[in-house]
Amino acid sequence: MYAQLVKSEGIKSFEEQTEEERAFQERIDRGEKIEPKEWMPEGYRKTLIRQVGQHAHSEIVGQLPEGNWITRAPTLERKAILLAKVQDEAGHGLYLYSAAETLGVSRDELIDLLHAGKMKYSSIFNYPTLTWADMGAVGWLVDGAAIMNQVPLQRTSYGPYSRAMIRICKEESFHQRQGFDIMMKMAAGTAEQRDMAQDALNRFWYPSLMMFGPSDQDSVHSAQSMAWKIKINTNDELRQKFVDQTVPQAEYLGLTIPDSNLRWNEEKGGYDFSEPDWTEFFDVIAGNGPCNAERLEARIDAWDGGAWFRDGLAAYAEKAADRRAAAKVAAE
């Protein structure tokens, strides 16, 4: 049923819309929230399943590059902070899978689509984390970009998604601060530590810009998603906002953004900056990034390795249901 979620939905003109579709769009335009049991166009449902599902997958896959550093963090405090962050990401995935399930797709279906390569996750998690400074860059840049993407989603038109984002954004703010704190420590440390911090910034800067998706002119879903208020801002708007916010932070750290074309543009009130290498972006999305195979293999292994536990839960639930049924018969 959901095997073709990646198919783009065209925007219908007013004349092409049915009466139900017009009434639905009027609700969207008034700023009303759409709830699970209410009527919605199939395209709206599919677009949400694709977006919420990919968001959930990103939270779960996003644990992998950080989980690798929990035992190698430099202090007990850093270990505890990173462990708490990874646990938060797992919780975010669960919130989002639950939100997706309200749209009529099961968690197992979504995971099957991920494992089959028919559903994506954020391209940023296909890059390796080579040093402890990368944990700072991930928190500062990657979670900073995530916050920029996700804060507007608290106003998205689908109620369960909107409400899930409230807690997620609060926790992502903690993640961003812990990353920036790591970068401050590294930037204020030895020459070797400062070099590590700069190297992490160099490697994660452009992949972080890619997190907002392709340029608006190449984004096949943005127009309809914005018409339905599933998305609130365009990819390029959010990317510009991220650059404008992050450059002063880098200056505060004494680090250099790896972009020789970076300039303040007084006229637009923001920075001019170089576009990411979109060929690289689409190559990573296609499965050819540095860690694509490794990340997917890890998720499949974890899913297969946990089958015994899921089977045990199902068997216990079945026995508990049988006991309740037997007790009800006996009581009658």
Disulfide bonds with the S-S distance in Angstrom:
none
